[in-house]
Amino acid sequence: MFIEDDRPLHPDYPLPDLDDPIMRPFWEGARAGRLVLQRDRETGEVHWPPKPAYWKGGRLEYFAASGRGQVYTWVVAHEPFLPAFRHLLPHILVVVQLDEGPRIVGHMVRCTPDEMRFGLRVRVVYKRLTDRVTLPVWEPAGEQRPPAGSGGTTAA
């Protein structure tokens, strides 16, 4: 899912290096609306951030992850750490524990600071910054996992 923002991009907004060979699959995936991570073909261990191709003897592969997880921790910024982020205030910076295991840093959308809580289920959505750059961001998923051992499922 892609979210729209009609505000022009601030000229000082920091953009990623899309040509970095290690991160390129991640950014290409984001542009296509997929959260692309890296895992060990033999063990299934998921790596974030991605590692160079020679890591673990070349056993790593990229794959489309679920794009779901839960809030591990967060902080609310009331002052922009860059002028380019002033329009985001209050800016909710989040660390998401992905369902696949790793933790990834991002920011929340469609959520107020009062709605934030540890364990909040989230899903990735995508915000186009330029024709080439699409940023994965996080929104509440509207679902809650049942307590461990309950055997039930819940979905919104």
Backbone as CSV, one residue per row, in Angstrom:
resi,resn,N_x,N_y,N_z,CA_x,CA_y,CA_z,C_x,C_y,C_z
1,MET,0.840,-1.166,0.000,0.000,0.000,0.000,0.892,1.238,0.000
2,PHE,0.528,2.200,-0.807,1.276,3.448,-0.899,0.437,4.567,-0.306
3,ILE,1.098,5.461,0.433,0.402,6.610,0.993,0.798,7.849,0.208
4,GLU,-0.104,8.779,0.129,0.117,9.994,-0.635,0.501,11.148,0.294
5,ASP,1.379,11.990,-0.171,1.744,13.211,0.522,2.026,14.243,-0.557
6,ASP,1.152,15.224,-0.672,1.270,16.211,-1.741,2.275,17.320,-1.452
7,ARG,2.836,17.330,-0.231,3.826,18.368,0.088,5.098,18.129,-0.717
8,PRO,5.675,19.196,-1.246,6.950,19.019,-1.953,8.039,18.585,-0.975
9,LEU,8.958,17.797,-1.467,10.059,17.313,-0.647,11.015,18.471,-0.342
10,HIS,11.360,18.619,0.929,12.292,19.664,1.357,13.628,19.436,0.638
11,PRO,14.275,20.501,0.163,15.535,20.326,-0.578,16.650,19.669,0.240
12,ASP,16.568,19.718,1.570,17.595,19.108,2.414,17.201,17.727,2.936
13,TYR,16.107,17.161,2.420,15.677,15.838,2.886,16.760,14.817,2.507
14,PRO,17.282,14.068,3.467,18.351,13.104,3.141,17.780,11.907,2.392
15,LEU,18.393,11.588,1.279,17.954,10.458,0.457,19.015,9.361,0.481
16,PRO,18.586,8.104,0.370,19.543,6.990,0.420,20.352,6.872,-0.865
17,ASP,21.448,6.143,-0.769,22.266,5.811,-1.930,21.636,4.590,-2.593
18,LEU,20.896,4.805,-3.650,20.188,3.714,-4.322,21.117,2.798,-5.101
19,ASP,22.339,3.223,-5.322,23.279,2.434,-6.103,24.195,1.566,-5.239
20,ASP,24.047,1.637,-3.923,24.819,0.769,-3.041,24.406,-0.679,-3.337
21,PRO,25.339,-1.546,-3.734,24.960,-2.906,-4.159,24.325,-3.748,-3.048
22,ILE,24.654,-3.463,-1.804,24.098,-4.251,-0.701,22.661,-3.828,-0.406
23,MET,22.388,-2.534,-0.466,21.052,-2.015,-0.151,20.134,-1.921,-1.365
24,ARG,20.673,-2.037,-2.566,19.859,-1.875,-3.785,18.613,-2.754,-3.786
25,PRO,18.687,-4.063,-3.452,17.462,-4.877,-3.458,16.395,-4.361,-2.474
26,PHE,16.833,-3.835,-1.327,15.893,-3.275,-0.363,15.144,-2.094,-0.974
27,TRP,15.881,-1.147,-1.580,15.253,0.047,-2.148,14.434,-0.277,-3.383
28,GLU,14.872,-1.226,-4.200,14.069,-1.640,-5.358,12.770,-2.299,-4.889
29,GLY,12.865,-3.093,-3.825,11.667,-3.713,-3.260,10.694,-2.667,-2.747
30,ALA,11.203,-1.677,-2.031,10.335,-0.615,-1.504,9.625,0.103,-2.650
31,ARG,10.348,0.379,-3.717,9.731,1.061,-4.860,8.594,0.221,-5.451
32,ALA,8.706,-1.105,-5.334,7.670,-2.013,-5.842,6.625,-2.367,-4.780
33,GLY,6.756,-1.797,-3.568,5.785,-2.084,-2.515,6.031,-3.391,-1.789
34,ARG,7.315,-3.780,-1.680,7.679,-5.009,-0.960,8.806,-4.699,0.027
35,LEU,8.731,-5.314,1.197,9.813,-5.192,2.176,10.781,-6.339,1.907
36,VAL,11.935,-6.024,1.357,12.914,-7.039,0.966,14.010,-7.113,2.025
37,LEU,14.192,-8.311,2.564,15.223,-8.572,3.569,16.177,-9.625,3.029
38,GLN,17.130,-10.000,3.855,18.155,-10.968,3.465,18.175,-12.097,4.488
39,ARG,18.364,-13.325,3.997,18.449,-14.469,4.904,19.500,-15.453,4.418
40,ASP,19.921,-16.289,5.360,20.866,-17.363,5.084,20.081,-18.514,4.461
41,ARG,20.485,-18.947,3.266,19.769,-20.038,2.573,19.790,-21.347,3.357
42,GLU,20.839,-21.578,4.140,20.948,-22.852,4.866,20.213,-22.849,6.192
43,THR,20.319,-21.752,6.937,19.746,-21.730,8.288,18.415,-20.991,8.369
44,GLY,18.119,-20.152,7.367,16.912,-19.339,7.404,17.046,-18.092,8.261
45,GLU,18.226,-17.889,8.900,18.434,-16.713,9.741,18.311,-15.441,8.899
46,VAL,17.481,-14.501,9.374,17.245,-13.256,8.651,18.220,-12.197,9.160
47,HIS,18.789,-11.445,8.225,19.779,-10.424,8.559,19.239,-9.032,8.259
48,TRP,19.419,-8.141,9.199,19.194,-6.714,8.974,20.201,-5.964,9.819
49,PRO,20.934,-5.037,9.264,20.919,-4.663,7.856,21.552,-5.746,6.986
50,PRO,21.318,-5.667,5.663,21.892,-6.672,4.758,23.416,-6.701,4.835
51,LYS,23.949,-7.845,4.516,25.400,-8.064,4.551,25.936,-8.160,3.115
52,PRO,27.247,-7.986,2.933,27.842,-8.152,1.598,27.675,-9.576,1.082
53,ALA,27.755,-9.734,-0.232,27.524,-11.037,-0.877,28.466,-12.131,-0.375
54,TYR,29.675,-11.783,0.047,30.633,-12.801,0.484,30.338,-13.315,1.893
55,TRP,29.471,-12.628,2.646,29.164,-12.988,4.030,28.662,-14.422,4.090
56,LYS,29.150,-15.179,5.050,28.747,-16.584,5.253,28.963,-17.417,3.989
57,GLY,30.037,-17.120,3.283,30.384,-17.922,2.109,29.413,-17.782,0.957
58,GLY,28.732,-16.672,0.862,27.820,-16.436,-0.258,26.481,-17.138,-0.124
59,ARG,26.095,-17.531,1.091,24.829,-18.266,1.288,23.618,-17.362,1.449
60,LEU,23.797,-16.053,1.345,22.696,-15.137,1.612,21.850,-14.899,0.372
61,GLU,20.544,-14.723,0.603,19.616,-14.415,-0.481,18.641,-13.352,0.001
62,TYR,18.083,-12.599,-0.938,17.064,-11.609,-0.625,15.697,-12.255,-0.805
63,PHE,14.722,-11.820,0.001,13.361,-12.356,-0.101,12.363,-11.288,0.315
64,ALA,11.125,-11.433,-0.116,10.054,-10.511,0.266,9.515,-10.952,1.623
65,ALA,9.677,-10.092,2.623,9.207,-10.378,3.975,7.720,-10.035,4.089
66,SER,7.144,-10.371,5.233,5.708,-10.147,5.446,5.350,-8.667,5.568
67,GLY,6.308,-7.845,6.028,6.012,-6.436,6.233,5.179,-6.190,7.484
68,ARG,5.219,-7.146,8.400,4.452,-7.027,9.647,5.373,-7.231,10.837
69,GLY,4.981,-6.631,11.944,5.762,-6.778,13.157,5.063,-6.085,14.306
70,GLN,5.847,-5.779,15.332,5.288,-5.073,16.482,6.287,-4.043,16.977
71,VAL,5.749,-3.025,17.625,6.585,-1.954,18.155,7.436,-2.513,19.288
72,TYR,8.742,-2.420,19.116,9.687,-2.820,20.156,9.919,-1.640,21.095
73,THR,10.129,-0.459,20.501,10.256,0.771,21.274,10.014,1.943,20.346
74,TRP,9.842,3.132,20.925,9.629,4.329,20.123,10.002,5.560,20.933
75,VAL,10.133,6.671,20.210,10.353,7.966,20.830,9.584,8.990,20.005
76,VAL,9.068,9.996,20.670,8.345,11.064,19.984,9.228,12.305,19.964
77,ALA,9.561,12.763,18.766,10.361,13.973,18.606,9.433,15.176,18.493
78,HIS,9.672,16.175,19.315,8.877,17.396,19.266,9.656,18.544,18.635
79,GLU,10.934,18.316,18.401,11.796,19.254,17.683,12.411,18.480,16.518
80,PRO,12.462,19.065,15.333,13.046,18.327,14.198,14.565,18.235,14.331
81,PHE,15.112,17.051,14.087,16.568,16.950,14.117,17.166,17.408,12.797
82,LEU,16.323,17.606,11.774,16.699,18.245,10.519,15.529,19.132,10.087
83,PRO,15.771,20.281,9.493,14.663,21.127,9.029,13.720,20.390,8.069
84,ALA,14.248,19.440,7.327,13.430,18.692,6.364,12.336,17.866,7.033
85,PHE,12.447,17.631,8.336,11.467,16.805,9.041,10.473,17.623,9.867
86,ARG,10.529,18.944,9.784,9.645,19.793,10.591,8.175,19.456,10.361
87,HIS,7.798,19.158,9.119,6.387,18.876,8.811,5.886,17.570,9.442
88,LEU,6.778,16.752,9.946,6.383,15.469,10.545,6.042,15.577,12.029
89,LEU,6.306,16.735,12.634,6.123,16.876,14.081,4.660,16.750,14.493
90,PRO,4.389,16.122,15.629,5.350,15.316,16.384,5.724,14.068,15.585
91,HIS,7.001,13.788,15.528,7.562,12.710,14.698,7.768,11.476,15.569
92,ILE,7.065,10.399,15.233,7.179,9.161,16.007,8.208,8.268,15.327
93,LEU,9.371,8.155,15.952,10.437,7.267,15.476,10.239,5.928,16.163
94,VAL,10.317,4.858,15.410,9.939,3.553,15.935,10.989,2.502,15.596
95,VAL,11.155,1.547,16.495,11.926,0.340,16.208,10.891,-0.783,16.149
96,VAL,10.813,-1.430,14.998,9.842,-2.503,14.778,10.550,-3.844,14.855
97,GLN,10.013,-4.736,15.682,10.472,-6.121,15.720,9.679,-6.845,14.631
98,LEU,10.341,-7.160,13.529,9.660,-7.814,12.411,9.253,-9.231,12.781
99,ASP,8.177,-9.714,12.195,7.748,-11.094,12.451,8.837,-12.093,12.073
100,GLU,9.701,-11.709,11.135,10.803,-12.572,10.708,11.984,-12.541,11.670
101,GLY,11.964,-11.642,12.657,13.012,-11.632,13.670,13.778,-10.344,13.862
102,PRO,14.373,-9.768,12.812,15.193,-8.580,13.034,14.378,-7.363,13.450
103,ARG,15.096,-6.380,13.971,14.485,-5.088,14.303,14.921,-4.073,13.254
104,ILE,13.989,-3.210,12.875,14.255,-2.206,11.852,13.729,-0.860,12.346
105,VAL,14.460,0.198,12.052,14.100,1.544,12.484,13.291,2.219,11.382
106,GLY,12.296,3.001,11.781,11.501,3.749,10.812,10.689,4.806,11.517
107,HIS,9.627,5.238,10.853,8.723,6.160,11.541,7.280,5.783,11.269
108,MET,6.445,6.174,12.216,5.026,5.833,12.171,4.252,6.886,11.382
109,VAL,3.198,6.430,10.717,2.232,7.294,10.060,0.850,6.838,10.519
110,ARG,-0.128,7.720,10.338,-1.520,7.380,10.683,-1.666,6.940,12.135
111,CYS,-0.903,7.577,13.009,-0.895,7.210,14.421,-0.475,8.434,15.224
112,THR,-1.113,8.636,16.363,-0.726,9.747,17.232,0.173,9.220,18.345
113,PRO,0.936,10.104,18.984,1.750,9.651,20.114,0.923,8.955,21.197
114,ASP,-0.299,9.416,21.432,-1.150,8.797,22.456,-1.568,7.370,22.108
115,GLU,-1.540,7.026,20.848,-1.945,5.679,20.419,-0.795,4.669,20.471
116,MET,0.415,5.157,20.658,1.579,4.274,20.667,1.613,3.431,21.939
117,ARG,2.088,2.182,21.786,2.298,1.305,22.934,3.265,0.190,22.528
118,PHE,3.944,-0.368,23.521,4.835,-1.494,23.270,3.988,-2.662,22.769
119,GLY,4.485,-3.362,21.764,3.774,-4.516,21.238,2.696,-4.180,20.229
120,LEU,2.468,-2.897,19.937,1.477,-2.504,18.942,1.792,-3.198,17.626
121,ARG,0.823,-3.901,17.070,1.024,-4.558,15.776,1.043,-3.498,14.683
122,VAL,2.029,-3.598,13.790,2.198,-2.630,12.709,2.420,-3.356,11.390
123,ARG,2.189,-2.606,10.324,2.473,-3.123,8.981,3.160,-2.020,8.198
124,VAL,3.936,-2.433,7.241,4.667,-1.470,6.423,3.737,-0.911,5.350
125,VAL,3.876,0.379,5.106,3.263,1.047,3.968,4.381,1.863,3.333
126,TYR,4.145,2.390,2.155,5.228,3.018,1.416,4.875,4.440,1.021
127,LYS,5.864,5.319,1.174,5.700,6.728,0.848,6.699,7.081,-0.248
128,ARG,6.187,7.495,-1.399,7.071,7.896,-2.500,7.644,9.283,-2.207
129,LEU,8.963,9.353,-2.160,9.628,10.630,-1.923,10.028,11.303,-3.230
130,THR,10.503,10.488,-4.187,10.882,10.968,-5.520,10.478,9.878,-6.499
131,ASP,10.774,10.095,-7.767,10.477,9.058,-8.763,11.247,7.770,-8.485
132,ARG,12.416,7.897,-7.871,13.258,6.721,-7.612,13.228,6.234,-6.175
133,VAL,12.895,7.106,-5.223,13.003,6.755,-3.807,11.623,6.578,-3.181
134,THR,11.410,5.391,-2.639,10.192,5.084,-1.893,10.623,4.630,-0.511
135,LEU,10.035,5.250,0.507,10.418,5.000,1.893,9.417,4.078,2.569
136,PRO,9.885,2.964,3.132,8.987,2.149,3.953,8.724,2.877,5.272
137,VAL,7.465,3.004,5.647,7.063,3.601,6.924,6.063,2.636,7.565
138,TRP,5.678,2.895,8.788,4.860,1.938,9.548,3.554,2.566,9.992
139,GLU,2.497,1.752,9.990,1.191,2.176,10.482,0.611,1.071,11.352
140,PRO,-0.320,1.429,12.260,-0.971,0.381,13.053,-1.647,-0.631,12.132
141,ALA,-1.522,-1.906,12.473,-2.056,-2.969,11.617,-3.517,-3.282,11.896
142,GLY,-4.033,-2.809,13.038,-5.431,-3.104,13.341,-5.658,-4.548,13.713
143,GLU,-4.617,-5.213,14.191,-4.721,-6.612,14.609,-3.950,-6.774,15.903
144,GLN,-4.309,-7.736,16.664,-3.568,-8.031,17.886,-3.327,-9.525,17.943
145,ARG,-2.139,-9.892,18.358,-1.832,-11.308,18.542,-2.406,-11.765,19.870
146,PRO,-2.899,-13.007,19.926,-3.391,-13.518,21.201,-2.226,-13.748,22.154
147,PRO,-2.484,-13.764,23.454,-1.416,-14.068,24.402,-0.795,-15.440,24.105
148,ALA,0.495,-15.574,24.345,1.185,-16.842,24.096,0.458,-17.980,24.801
149,GLY,0.260,-19.075,24.084,-0.354,-20.252,24.662,-1.866,-20.258,24.634
150,SER,-2.505,-19.178,24.115,-3.966,-19.148,24.125,-4.562,-19.966,22.992
151,GLY,-3.787,-20.147,21.911,-4.262,-20.956,20.797,-5.255,-20.255,19.907
152,GLY,-5.757,-19.092,20.288,-6.737,-18.378,19.482,-6.087,-17.438,18.507
153,THR,-6.883,-16.949,17.575,-6.388,-15.950,16.636,-7.347,-14.783,16.638
154,THR,-6.814,-13.631,16.346,-7.638,-12.427,16.280,-7.193,-11.622,15.079
155,ALA,-8.096,-11.032,14.383,-7.754,-10.152,13.265,-8.802,-9.073,13.165
156,ALA,-8.384,-7.948,12.644,-9.342,-6.843,12.479,-9.906,-6.861,11.089
